[in-house]
Amino acid sequence: MPDFSNNTVILLDIPIDDYNGFSLSLDWRTHLESIACPACAQTGQFARHGSYHKYHYGRSLEILRVRCRGCRCTHALIPAFSLPGTSIGSKEAEEYLKARAGGAGRGRAGRELVEQGMSGSYPKSLERMFTTAVGRAKALFPQAADERLSGLPWVFAAVGPTVQPLVALNRFCLARRVNAVCFCRASILVFPSRRGGARISHNPGSAPAPSPCLHSG
């Protein structure tokens, strides 16, 4: 089976009840007509490039992949309700993290995740992944928010008020030519500027120091 762990992502605003892989395979161009390639910022250059499946709890989702004709980078079209790199929902993860930030214990905060079939230890793993994601975002965007903040307070300071902090942080990164940090399996992908007509490629290693344009809030 092909390894898609280095896919970058594009998040689609499709409600969970409306998501259908077959329908998306027919009208994906409509969903992407106003979305720029995260790697090179061109619009209207996507071509279909296969598909794969990921789980959303017990449901298997068909995920369409596209390739940008301009820079040749491939992207997985993931519905925003499904958290990249995991089999859980963005909303449930966000509610858990907000409950924990409000003082709730892991058992109470993670009840819905466990009811959805996740193990009792999963909430702790989610916290670790979130801590790592915020740490990476702070390193990539040091001027986005007060460095003394951490966790959700840093996210809200960087992206502004939102009921979807994980989705908003991923979109914040994608808009600044960095792959989604919550919680893509690939290493952070920083897209370099195109120089001398060279093709932009994935960088699966450690992220280089961001260029000044990545520091904007």
Buried (B, 14 or more C-beta within 10 A) or exposed (E): EEEBEBBBBBBBEBEBEEBEEEEBEEEBEEBBEEBBBBBBBEBBBBEEBEBBEBEBEEEEBBBBBBBBEBBBBBBBBBBBBBBBBBBBBBBBBBBBBBBBBEEBEBEEBBBBBBEBEBEEEBBEEBBEBBEEBBEBBBEBBEEBBEEEBBBBBBBBEBBEEBEBBBBBBBBBBBEBBBBBBBBBEBBBBBBEEBEEEEEBEBBEEEBEEBEEEBEEE
